[in-house]
């Protein structure tokens, strides 16, 4: 890849579409002739300006085939290590199943050659497993010090985890400075409410969200005696109504975060709150209802 400090570094990305979009903009700022049309020509697909738009568009998300992956590698002049990272990144972003994402997720971490990304690697680990967030929240409720009972801590997590996982979680949380000892020597969260954008508001967080949804699935299937609040709705709504609902969800999420921050009573439980809104139909933009 051309070694130009003004061009984006592939290792700084975990979304290949965002990288391609940023690369084209950066090259165009240096060389006005490097348009999307020119980009397509260099890829070997003249008269196809829309191809780049189809790739980078969050709505369209055209799949990048193996042949085109290699065309991008050649056009962007990646070296061997950058090419490996790019191939893995495409596979990760386009993976359909959680196990596939996990496989490529681990490979991305091992292939990342940017020295300053150490914190991100730890953050990747945090979002890989759902129970790290639970352990962190439990420490708000439970006094736990250096010589604490890790087996007991593991049993407090539901579904239960192993003692070794609880130990590893405490080590990780300390490294990320998400917990610290208080004046009594007990580990406590450094922030009461952690938003995902504290680290990575992007593709990597999806792995964590997938794990949370799998956890919700278990809670529903096992039908435990623990209090649950589960609501599902299938609705028909206009585009304008959909956007209003999105805003309402954002407002509600902010209100929940505010409630957590302002909660004057001592916490006595750890809960998961998952809010989902996604289309389950595909209708033309004109919204015509006739089939």
MOGI-V562527 format. One line per field, one symbol per residue. phi: phi as a letter, one per 40 degrees, with the letter a starting at -180 (. if undefined). burial: I if it has 16 or more other ideal C-beta (glycine too) atoms within 10 Angstrom, else O. Layout:
phi=???
burial=???
This chain:
phi=.dcbcccccdccbbacccccccccccccccbcccccccdccccgbcgbdcccccccccccfccccdccdcccccccfcccccccccccccccccccbdccccccdccdccccbcdccdcccccdcdccbcccccddcccccbcabdbccccccccccbdcbcdcccccccccccccfcbaccccgbcbccbcbbccccbbcadccddcccccccccccccccfcccdbbbbbbbbbaccccdcccdcccccccccccccccccccccbabbbbbbbaacbabbcccgcccb
burial=IOOOOOIIOIIOIIIIIIIIIIIIOOIOOOOOOIOIOIIIOOIOOOOIIOIIOOIIOOOOOOOIOOOIIOIIIOIIOIOOOIIOIIIIIIIIIIIOOOOOIIOIIOIIIOIIOOOOIOOIOIIIIIIIIIIIIIIIIIIIOIOIOOOIOIOOIIOIIOOOIOOOIIOIIIOIIOOIOIIOOOOOOIIIIOOOOIOOOOIIOOIIIIIIOOIOOOIOOOIOOOOOOOOOOOOOOOOOOOOOOOOOOOOOOOOOOOOOOOOOOOOOOOOOOIOOOOOOOOOOOOOOOOOOOOO
